[in-house]
Amino acid sequence: MQLPDPVDLSDLLEPFARRGIQLGLGRLLAALGEAGQPQLCFPAVQVAGTNGKGSICTMLGAMLQAAEIRTAIYRSPHLVSWCERLEVTGELISPGELRQALQNWQGLAAKHQLTPFELITGAAFSHCASAAIKLAVLEVGLGGRLDATTTHNNRSVLGIASIGLDHCEHLGNSLAAIAREKAGVFSPGAIAISGPQPEAVARVLEEQAAACNTQLRWVEPLSSEQPLALAGHWQRTNAAVALGMARALKEKGWLISDGAMAKGLSTARWPGRLQQLEWRGRKILLDGAHNPPAALALRQELSAQPRRWLLGIQRHKEGAAIVETLLAKGDQAWILALPNHPSWSAADLIAALPHRSEQIQQANSPLEGLEQLLKPGATPVIAGSLYLIATLGEYLK
């Protein structure tokens, strides 16, 4: 899977699940002030949305690197290693560098009661400053208006990925409410790029852009003639947003040639997204689809032939809707609990989808689940959560 080895940071980062989600900018802004405002040392672009943020960041980052701009990409979540969260000039931060950056922030984290995400965001800003980064690409963790990445106060180009219903417990129970939180990244004078959105989302984005004096530009999916390294028809929309952001940066004076843009789109690599690999001689498809819109996009990408699924879904996600979307007649699914995360079980899903009872079974271990995929016949697919792909990483590597 071309992923780094896991790194143990339990002595520096408390488990995310212990603290829970605590959105807000005040704690990190105060800590950044005491740290000397490292985020002021480099400008940034930021990508918000529900599905596709990481792909947009990866493609834009590849374009900037092709243009020989000293670039950092800050992502979340990671698959296997915390080091995946920060890429500097095409290389992931080393375990030693990451440990040192987090160690430097321990006092500030304790004083200001930073969440783990705030802590690693602040440490990443400091590392980027010391590494003399010229431009950072920031992926929003959750929402936008109150996300830790929004503490960066020089974000003149913004990307908006596809917006759908997800994290409703934190962002709101309607598309309009969620879109309003995502649009919280808008700022005066910025240029924001978005692909097609549901009508309710588009209306909110237009209203918020006008209120914030942000220039909102709409882009259409790239044609099939444009070579893309990332598979999946939805990546054509993500690529259009990344390309629109690169062009906006060029308007603002960054030297990014058309050749660098094309090279970035054709070389970007992003594991765990419609990724084909082979395990024990069996071809397997991986995709982190973890909400109904992502599940629908994955299902539309697949042919009608039967599938054998290995699924792991966090309990706060719409598990029944995800499974109902993914499973077709003749499919079989094994459900695997995600370590350290409350998860949907086969029994839970059967209770919610009794008409699927003959198609759903429980896998008692990662290896048992993977071995179910080896049987001849139906094509195997792993999906439901990036945490599932992380759990299986040591086997699939």
Disulfide bonds with the S-S distance in Angstrom:
none
